[in-house]
Amino acid sequence: MSGSTKTMGYMTVGALVAVTAYTVALGSSGWLWFGWVVLGLCTIGMLATQDT
């Protein structure tokens, strides 16, 4: 994995932790989960298209 792909992966995991903490503390927000799904799909796209 390249450096930018690793960074994107760490950001995706960090965002998952943040969205989960927000949901536990303040209640669910569909927009936050939607944003996390979009970020996750972008990360998967980066993994799928990187050169080996």
Predicted model as a PDB file, atoms N, CA, C, CB and O in Angstrom, pLDDT in the B-factor column:
MODEL        1                                                                  
ATOM      1  N   MET A   1       0.839  -1.181   0.000  1.00 68.00           N  
ATOM      2  CA  MET A   1       0.000   0.000   0.000  1.00 68.00           C  
ATOM      3  C   MET A   1       0.880   1.240   0.000  1.00 68.00           C  
ATOM      4  CB  MET A   1      -0.952   0.000   1.212  1.00 68.00           C  
ATOM      5  O   MET A   1       1.910   1.299   0.673  1.00 68.00           O  
ATOM      6  N   SER A   2       0.454   2.214  -0.762  1.00 78.00           N  
ATOM      7  CA  SER A   2       1.189   3.469  -0.787  1.00 78.00           C  
ATOM      8  C   SER A   2       0.841   4.291   0.451  1.00 78.00           C  
ATOM      9  CB  SER A   2       0.877   4.263  -2.077  1.00 78.00           C  
ATOM     10  O   SER A   2      -0.096   3.973   1.182  1.00 78.00           O  
ATOM     11  N   GLY A   3       1.604   5.338   0.667  1.00 86.00           N  
ATOM     12  CA  GLY A   3       1.396   6.181   1.834  1.00 86.00           C  
ATOM     13  C   GLY A   3       0.030   6.837   1.857  1.00 86.00           C  
ATOM     14  O   GLY A   3      -0.607   6.918   2.907  1.00 86.00           O  
ATOM     15  N   SER A   4      -0.427   7.307   0.699  1.00 87.00           N  
ATOM     16  CA  SER A   4      -1.733   7.969   0.670  1.00 87.00           C  
ATOM     17  C   SER A   4      -2.868   6.983   0.922  1.00 87.00           C  
ATOM     18  CB  SER A   4      -1.942   8.667  -0.670  1.00 87.00           C  
ATOM     19  O   SER A   4      -3.880   7.350   1.519  1.00 87.00           O  
ATOM     20  N   THR A   5      -2.716   5.743   0.479  1.00 88.00           N  
ATOM     21  CA  THR A   5      -3.749   4.739   0.720  1.00 88.00           C  
ATOM     22  C   THR A   5      -3.791   4.362   2.198  1.00 88.00           C  
ATOM     23  CB  THR A   5      -3.502   3.488  -0.145  1.00 88.00           C  
ATOM     24  O   THR A   5      -4.870   4.173   2.759  1.00 88.00           O  
ATOM     25  N   LYS A   6      -2.619   4.252   2.832  1.00 91.00           N  
ATOM     26  CA  LYS A   6      -2.584   3.972   4.269  1.00 91.00           C  
ATOM     27  C   LYS A   6      -3.228   5.100   5.047  1.00 91.00           C  
ATOM     28  CB  LYS A   6      -1.144   3.757   4.748  1.00 91.00           C  
ATOM     29  O   LYS A   6      -3.997   4.858   5.977  1.00 91.00           O  
ATOM     30  N   THR A   7      -2.920   6.334   4.674  1.00 92.00           N  
ATOM     31  CA  THR A   7      -3.510   7.485   5.350  1.00 92.00           C  
ATOM     32  C   THR A   7      -5.023   7.478   5.204  1.00 92.00           C  
ATOM     33  CB  THR A   7      -2.931   8.790   4.796  1.00 92.00           C  
ATOM     34  O   THR A   7      -5.742   7.741   6.168  1.00 92.00           O  
ATOM     35  N   MET A   8      -5.506   7.181   4.016  1.00 92.00           N  
ATOM     36  CA  MET A   8      -6.951   7.124   3.789  1.00 92.00           C  
ATOM     37  C   MET A   8      -7.581   6.012   4.626  1.00 92.00           C  
ATOM     38  CB  MET A   8      -7.256   6.905   2.291  1.00 92.00           C  
ATOM     39  O   MET A   8      -8.680   6.183   5.155  1.00 92.00           O  
ATOM     40  N   GLY A   9      -6.902   4.888   4.748  1.00 91.00           N  
ATOM     41  CA  GLY A   9      -7.393   3.791   5.580  1.00 91.00           C  
ATOM     42  C   GLY A   9      -7.473   4.188   7.044  1.00 91.00           C  
ATOM     43  O   GLY A   9      -8.460   3.892   7.717  1.00 91.00           O  
ATOM     44  N   TYR A  10      -6.436   4.857   7.540  1.00 94.00           N  
ATOM     45  CA  TYR A  10      -6.443   5.324   8.932  1.00 94.00           C  
ATOM     46  C   TYR A  10      -7.552   6.346   9.160  1.00 94.00           C  
ATOM     47  CB  TYR A  10      -5.080   5.935   9.301  1.00 94.00           C  
ATOM     48  O   TYR A  10      -8.202   6.333  10.205  1.00 94.00           O  
ATOM     49  N   MET A  11      -7.771   7.227   8.193  1.00 94.00           N  
ATOM     50  CA  MET A  11      -8.837   8.214   8.313  1.00 94.00           C  
ATOM     51  C   MET A  11     -10.210   7.536   8.341  1.00 94.00           C  
ATOM     52  CB  MET A  11      -8.764   9.220   7.154  1.00 94.00           C  
ATOM     53  O   MET A  11     -11.100   7.961   9.077  1.00 94.00           O  
ATOM     54  N   THR A  12     -10.377   6.490   7.545  1.00 95.00           N  
ATOM     55  CA  THR A  12     -11.647   5.772   7.506  1.00 95.00           C  
ATOM     56  C   THR A  12     -11.923   5.090   8.843  1.00 95.00           C  
ATOM     57  CB  THR A  12     -11.644   4.738   6.372  1.00 95.00           C  
ATOM     58  O   THR A  12     -13.042   5.147   9.352  1.00 95.00           O  
ATOM     59  N   VAL A  13     -10.906   4.448   9.408  1.00 95.00           N  
ATOM     60  CA  VAL A  13     -11.074   3.793  10.706  1.00 95.00           C  
ATOM     61  C   VAL A  13     -11.326   4.840  11.789  1.00 95.00           C  
ATOM     62  CB  VAL A  13      -9.828   2.941  11.056  1.00 95.00           C  
ATOM     63  O   VAL A  13     -12.184   4.642  12.650  1.00 95.00           O  
ATOM     64  N   GLY A  14     -10.592   5.946  11.755  1.00 95.00           N  
ATOM     65  CA  GLY A  14     -10.799   7.020  12.720  1.00 95.00           C  
ATOM     66  C   GLY A  14     -12.195   7.612  12.619  1.00 95.00           C  
ATOM     67  O   GLY A  14     -12.821   7.914  13.635  1.00 95.00           O  
ATOM     68  N   ALA A  15     -12.681   7.776  11.404  1.00 95.00           N  
ATOM     69  CA  ALA A  15     -14.031   8.297  11.211  1.00 95.00           C  
ATOM     70  C   ALA A  15     -15.071   7.316  11.732  1.00 95.00           C  
ATOM     71  CB  ALA A  15     -14.284   8.597   9.730  1.00 95.00           C  
ATOM     72  O   ALA A  15     -16.086   7.734  12.288  1.00 95.00           O  
ATOM     73  N   LEU A  16     -14.835   6.015  11.561  1.00 95.00           N  
ATOM     74  CA  LEU A  16     -15.750   5.016  12.100  1.00 95.00           C  
ATOM     75  C   LEU A  16     -15.829   5.122  13.618  1.00 95.00           C  
ATOM     76  CB  LEU A  16     -15.310   3.606  11.687  1.00 95.00           C  
ATOM     77  O   LEU A  16     -16.917   5.066  14.191  1.00 95.00           O  
ATOM     78  N   VAL A  17     -14.684   5.273  14.265  1.00 96.00           N  
ATOM     79  CA  VAL A  17     -14.662   5.412  15.721  1.00 96.00           C  
ATOM     80  C   VAL A  17     -15.402   6.681  16.137  1.00 96.00           C  
ATOM     81  CB  VAL A  17     -13.206   5.439  16.246  1.00 96.00           C  
ATOM     82  O   VAL A  17     -16.181   6.654  17.090  1.00 96.00           O  
ATOM     83  N   ALA A  18     -15.172   7.779  15.442  1.00 95.00           N  
ATOM     84  CA  ALA A  18     -15.816   9.050  15.784  1.00 95.00           C  
ATOM     85  C   ALA A  18     -17.324   8.981  15.587  1.00 95.00           C  
ATOM     86  CB  ALA A  18     -15.234  10.183  14.942  1.00 95.00           C  
ATOM     87  O   ALA A  18     -18.078   9.451  16.438  1.00 95.00           O  
ATOM     88  N   VAL A  19     -17.775   8.400  14.474  1.00 95.00           N  
ATOM     89  CA  VAL A  19     -19.210   8.307  14.204  1.00 95.00           C  
ATOM     90  C   VAL A  19     -19.875   7.375  15.218  1.00 95.00           C  
ATOM     91  CB  VAL A  19     -19.463   7.805  12.758  1.00 95.00           C  
ATOM     92  O   VAL A  19     -20.983   7.651  15.677  1.00 95.00           O  
ATOM     93  N   THR A  20     -19.217   6.292  15.566  1.00 95.00           N  
ATOM     94  CA  THR A  20     -19.759   5.378  16.561  1.00 95.00           C  
ATOM     95  C   THR A  20     -19.869   6.061  17.919  1.00 95.00           C  
ATOM     96  CB  THR A  20     -18.887   4.125  16.666  1.00 95.00           C  
ATOM     97  O   THR A  20     -20.884   5.922  18.602  1.00 95.00           O  
ATOM     98  N   ALA A  21     -18.830   6.798  18.316  1.00 95.00           N  
ATOM     99  CA  ALA A  21     -18.861   7.520  19.595  1.00 95.00           C  
ATOM    100  C   ALA A  21     -19.974   8.566  19.596  1.00 95.00           C  
ATOM    101  CB  ALA A  21     -17.499   8.194  19.871  1.00 95.00           C  
ATOM    102  O   ALA A  21     -20.671   8.723  20.599  1.00 95.00           O  
ATOM    103  N   TYR A  22     -20.147   9.273  18.497  1.00 95.00           N  
ATOM    104  CA  TYR A  22     -21.214  10.264  18.390  1.00 95.00           C  
ATOM    105  C   TYR A  22     -22.579   9.590  18.532  1.00 95.00           C  
ATOM    106  CB  TYR A  22     -21.122  11.018  17.046  1.00 95.00           C  
ATOM    107  O   TYR A  22     -23.461  10.093  19.227  1.00 95.00           O  
ATOM    108  N   THR A  23     -22.739   8.445  17.864  1.00 94.00           N  
ATOM    109  CA  THR A  23     -24.009   7.726  17.913  1.00 94.00           C  
ATOM    110  C   THR A  23     -24.314   7.268  19.337  1.00 94.00           C  
ATOM    111  CB  THR A  23     -23.981   6.521  16.959  1.00 94.00           C  
ATOM    112  O   THR A  23     -25.457   7.367  19.784  1.00 94.00           O  
ATOM    113  N   VAL A  24     -23.315   6.771  20.049  1.00 95.00           N  
ATOM    114  CA  VAL A  24     -23.524   6.309  21.420  1.00 95.00           C  
ATOM    115  C   VAL A  24     -23.861   7.489  22.328  1.00 95.00           C  
ATOM    116  CB  VAL A  24     -22.274   5.568  21.942  1.00 95.00           C  
ATOM    117  O   VAL A  24     -24.751   7.389  23.172  1.00 95.00           O  
ATOM    118  N   ALA A  25     -23.156   8.602  22.157  1.00 95.00           N  
ATOM    119  CA  ALA A  25     -23.327   9.741  23.056  1.00 95.00           C  
ATOM    120  C   ALA A  25     -24.583  10.560  22.767  1.00 95.00           C  
ATOM    121  CB  ALA A  25     -22.125  10.632  22.971  1.00 95.00           C  
ATOM    122  O   ALA A  25     -25.296  10.949  23.692  1.00 95.00           O  
ATOM    123  N   LEU A  26     -24.855  10.822  21.500  1.00 93.00           N  
ATOM    124  CA  LEU A  26     -25.909  11.776  21.154  1.00 93.00           C  
ATOM    125  C   LEU A  26     -27.041  11.208  20.308  1.00 93.00           C  
ATOM    126  CB  LEU A  26     -25.310  12.916  20.436  1.00 93.00           C  
ATOM    127  O   LEU A  26     -28.027  11.898  20.051  1.00 93.00           O  
ATOM    128  N   GLY A  27     -26.911   9.980  19.880  1.00 89.00           N  
ATOM    129  CA  GLY A  27     -27.950   9.386  19.041  1.00 89.00           C  
ATOM    130  C   GLY A  27     -27.502   9.306  17.592  1.00 89.00           C  
ATOM    131  O   GLY A  27     -26.561   9.982  17.175  1.00 89.00           O  
ATOM    132  N   SER A  28     -28.175   8.491  16.857  1.00 87.00           N  
ATOM    133  CA  SER A  28     -27.785   8.212  15.480  1.00 87.00           C  
ATOM    134  C   SER A  28     -28.039   9.403  14.557  1.00 87.00           C  
ATOM    135  CB  SER A  28     -28.532   6.995  14.966  1.00 87.00           C  
ATOM    136  O   SER A  28     -29.008  10.145  14.722  1.00 87.00           O  
ATOM    137  N   SER A  29     -27.155   9.564  13.597  1.00 87.00           N  
ATOM    138  CA  SER A  29     -27.312  10.567  12.560  1.00 87.00           C  
ATOM    139  C   SER A  29     -27.079   9.888  11.210  1.00 87.00           C  
ATOM    140  CB  SER A  29     -26.328  11.768  12.776  1.00 87.00           C  
ATOM    141  O   SER A  29     -25.975   9.429  10.915  1.00 87.00           O  
ATOM    142  N   GLY A  30     -28.124   9.832  10.408  1.00 91.00           N  
ATOM    143  CA  GLY A  30     -28.018   9.169   9.112  1.00 91.00           C  
ATOM    144  C   GLY A  30     -26.984   9.792   8.196  1.00 91.00           C  
ATOM    145  O   GLY A  30     -26.317   9.090   7.434  1.00 91.00           O  
ATOM    146  N   TRP A  31     -26.846  11.124   8.267  1.00 94.00           N  
ATOM    147  CA  TRP A  31     -25.878  11.804   7.407  1.00 94.00           C  
ATOM    148  C   TRP A  31     -24.442  11.434   7.769  1.00 94.00           C  
ATOM    149  CB  TRP A  31     -26.063  13.315   7.502  1.00 94.00           C  
ATOM    150  O   TRP A  31     -23.594  11.295   6.887  1.00 94.00           O  
ATOM    151  N   LEU A  32     -24.167  11.273   9.071  1.00 93.00           N  
ATOM    152  CA  LEU A  32     -22.818  10.863   9.472  1.00 93.00           C  
ATOM    153  C   LEU A  32     -22.490   9.472   8.963  1.00 93.00           C  
ATOM    154  CB  LEU A  32     -22.676  10.905  10.989  1.00 93.00           C  
ATOM    155  O   LEU A  32     -21.391   9.231   8.465  1.00 93.00           O  
ATOM    156  N   TRP A  33     -23.443   8.556   9.086  1.00 93.00           N  
ATOM    157  CA  TRP A  33     -23.216   7.201   8.599  1.00 93.00           C  
ATOM    158  C   TRP A  33     -23.099   7.181   7.075  1.00 93.00           C  
ATOM    159  CB  TRP A  33     -24.348   6.275   9.057  1.00 93.00           C  
ATOM    160  O   TRP A  33     -22.278   6.448   6.525  1.00 93.00           O  
ATOM    161  N   PHE A  34     -23.910   7.976   6.401  1.00 96.00           N  
ATOM    162  CA  PHE A  34     -23.809   8.072   4.949  1.00 96.00           C  
ATOM    163  C   PHE A  34     -22.421   8.579   4.547  1.00 96.00           C  
ATOM    164  CB  PHE A  34     -24.909   9.003   4.389  1.00 96.00           C  
ATOM    165  O   PHE A  34     -21.802   8.037   3.631  1.00 96.00           O  
ATOM    166  N   GLY A  35     -21.935   9.614   5.231  1.00 94.00           N  
ATOM    167  CA  GLY A  35     -20.604  10.146   4.945  1.00 94.00           C  
ATOM    168  C   GLY A  35     -19.522   9.115   5.176  1.00 94.00           C  
ATOM    169  O   GLY A  35     -18.562   9.033   4.411  1.00 94.00           O  
ATOM    170  N   TRP A  36     -19.675   8.313   6.249  1.00 94.00           N  
ATOM    171  CA  TRP A  36     -18.679   7.292   6.510  1.00 94.00           C  
ATOM    172  C   TRP A  36     -18.693   6.224   5.421  1.00 94.00           C  
ATOM    173  CB  TRP A  36     -18.916   6.659   7.876  1.00 94.00           C  
ATOM    174  O   TRP A  36     -17.634   5.745   5.015  1.00 94.00           O  
ATOM    175  N   VAL A  37     -19.864   5.848   4.947  1.00 96.00           N  
ATOM    176  CA  VAL A  37     -19.965   4.851   3.873  1.00 96.00           C  
ATOM    177  C   VAL A  37     -19.288   5.376   2.602  1.00 96.00           C  
ATOM    178  CB  VAL A  37     -21.456   4.498   3.587  1.00 96.00           C  
ATOM    179  O   VAL A  37     -18.569   4.637   1.930  1.00 96.00           O  
ATOM    180  N   VAL A  38     -19.519   6.650   2.274  1.00 96.00           N  
ATOM    181  CA  VAL A  38     -18.877   7.242   1.098  1.00 96.00           C  
ATOM    182  C   VAL A  38     -17.358   7.235   1.261  1.00 96.00           C  
ATOM    183  CB  VAL A  38     -19.386   8.684   0.868  1.00 96.00           C  
ATOM    184  O   VAL A  38     -16.634   6.888   0.328  1.00 96.00           O  
ATOM    185  N   LEU A  39     -16.874   7.617   2.447  1.00 95.00           N  
ATOM    186  CA  LEU A  39     -15.428   7.583   2.711  1.00 95.00           C  
ATOM    187  C   LEU A  39     -14.886   6.168   2.573  1.00 95.00           C  
ATOM    188  CB  LEU A  39     -15.119   8.130   4.117  1.00 95.00           C  
ATOM    189  O   LEU A  39     -13.818   5.965   1.996  1.00 95.00           O  
ATOM    190  N   GLY A  40     -15.612   5.190   3.099  1.00 95.00           N  
ATOM    191  CA  GLY A  40     -15.183   3.797   2.976  1.00 95.00           C  
ATOM    192  C   GLY A  40     -15.135   3.326   1.532  1.00 95.00           C  
ATOM    193  O   GLY A  40     -14.210   2.614   1.141  1.00 95.00           O  
ATOM    194  N   LEU A  41     -16.121   3.717   0.741  1.00 96.00           N  
ATOM    195  CA  LEU A  41     -16.118   3.342  -0.674  1.00 96.00           C  
ATOM    196  C   LEU A  41     -14.953   3.988  -1.425  1.00 96.00           C  
ATOM    197  CB  LEU A  41     -17.442   3.739  -1.327  1.00 96.00           C  
ATOM    198  O   LEU A  41     -14.352   3.368  -2.303  1.00 96.00           O  
ATOM    199  N   CYS A  42     -14.641   5.229  -1.076  1.00 94.00           N  
ATOM    200  CA  CYS A  42     -13.476   5.888  -1.689  1.00 94.00           C  
ATOM    201  C   CYS A  42     -12.185   5.166  -1.321  1.00 94.00           C  
ATOM    202  CB  CYS A  42     -13.396   7.364  -1.251  1.00 94.00           C  
ATOM    203  O   CYS A  42     -11.297   5.011  -2.158  1.00 94.00           O  
ATOM    204  N   THR A  43     -12.082   4.730  -0.083  1.00 93.00           N  
ATOM    205  CA  THR A  43     -10.896   3.987   0.357  1.00 93.00           C  
ATOM    206  C   THR A  43     -10.788   2.667  -0.388  1.00 93.00           C  
ATOM    207  CB  THR A  43     -10.942   3.737   1.875  1.00 93.00           C  
ATOM    208  O   THR A  43      -9.706   2.297  -0.844  1.00 93.00           O  
ATOM    209  N   ILE A  44     -11.895   1.956  -0.515  1.00 93.00           N  
ATOM    210  CA  ILE A  44     -11.882   0.692  -1.261  1.00 93.00           C  
ATOM    211  C   ILE A  44     -11.505   0.938  -2.718  1.00 93.00           C  
ATOM    212  CB  ILE A  44     -13.259  -0.005  -1.177  1.00 93.00           C  
ATOM    213  O   ILE A  44     -10.766   0.153  -3.313  1.00 93.00           O  
ATOM    214  N   GLY A  45     -12.013   2.027  -3.289  1.00 93.00           N  
ATOM    215  CA  GLY A  45     -11.646   2.371  -4.662  1.00 93.00           C  
ATOM    216  C   GLY A  45     -10.160   2.639  -4.812  1.00 93.00           C  
ATOM    217  O   GLY A  45      -9.547   2.234  -5.800  1.00 93.00           O  
ATOM    218  N   MET A  46      -9.576   3.324  -3.826  1.00 91.00           N  
ATOM    219  CA  MET A  46      -8.133   3.577  -3.871  1.00 91.00           C  
ATOM    220  C   MET A  46      -7.355   2.275  -3.788  1.00 91.00           C  
ATOM    221  CB  MET A  46      -7.712   4.514  -2.732  1.00 91.00           C  
ATOM    222  O   MET A  46      -6.356   2.096  -4.484  1.00 91.00           O  
ATOM    223  N   LEU A  47      -7.815   1.360  -2.930  1.00 90.00           N  
ATOM    224  CA  LEU A  47      -7.136   0.060  -2.811  1.00 90.00           C  
ATOM    225  C   LEU A  47      -7.238  -0.724  -4.114  1.00 90.00           C  
ATOM    226  CB  LEU A  47      -7.736  -0.765  -1.650  1.00 90.00           C  
ATOM    227  O   LEU A  47      -6.280  -1.382  -4.517  1.00 90.00           O  
ATOM    228  N   ALA A  48      -8.381  -0.659  -4.769  1.00 90.00           N  
ATOM    229  CA  ALA A  48      -8.611  -1.446  -5.974  1.00 90.00           C  
ATOM    230  C   ALA A  48      -7.842  -0.909  -7.170  1.00 90.00           C  
ATOM    231  CB  ALA A  48     -10.082  -1.483  -6.292  1.00 90.00           C  
ATOM    232  O   ALA A  48      -7.498  -1.672  -8.072  1.00 90.00           O  
ATOM    233  N   THR A  49      -7.566   0.392  -7.193  1.00 89.00           N  
ATOM    234  CA  THR A  49      -6.951   0.986  -8.376  1.00 89.00           C  
ATOM    235  C   THR A  49      -5.464   1.265  -8.220  1.00 89.00           C  
ATOM    236  CB  THR A  49      -7.652   2.253  -8.717  1.00 89.00           C  
ATOM    237  O   THR A  49      -4.840   1.770  -9.152  1.00 89.00           O  
ATOM    238  N   GLN A  50      -4.876   0.949  -7.062  1.00 81.00           N  
ATOM    239  CA  GLN A  50      -3.448   1.256  -6.899  1.00 81.00           C  
ATOM    240  C   GLN A  50      -2.583   0.311  -7.727  1.00 81.00           C  
ATOM    241  CB  GLN A  50      -3.047   1.171  -5.418  1.00 81.00           C  
ATOM    242  O   GLN A  50      -2.944  -0.840  -7.973  1.00 81.00           O  
ATOM    243  N   ASP A  51      -1.457   0.817  -8.138  1.00 70.00           N  
ATOM    244  CA  ASP A  51      -0.503   0.004  -8.893  1.00 70.00           C  
ATOM    245  C   ASP A  51       0.251  -0.902  -7.946  1.00 70.00           C  
ATOM    246  CB  ASP A  51       0.479   0.891  -9.688  1.00 70.00           C  
ATOM    247  O   ASP A  51       0.571  -0.518  -6.821  1.00 70.00           O  
ATOM    248  N   THR A  52       0.537  -2.123  -8.415  1.00 61.00           N  
ATOM    249  CA  THR A  52       1.287  -3.069  -7.582  1.00 61.00           C  
ATOM    250  C   THR A  52       2.744  -3.089  -7.971  1.00 61.00           C  
ATOM    251  CB  THR A  52       0.702  -4.472  -7.691  1.00 61.00           C  
ATOM    252  O   THR A  52       3.531  -3.827  -7.378  1.00 61.00           O  
TER     253      THR A  52                                                      
ENDMDL                                                                          
END                                                                             
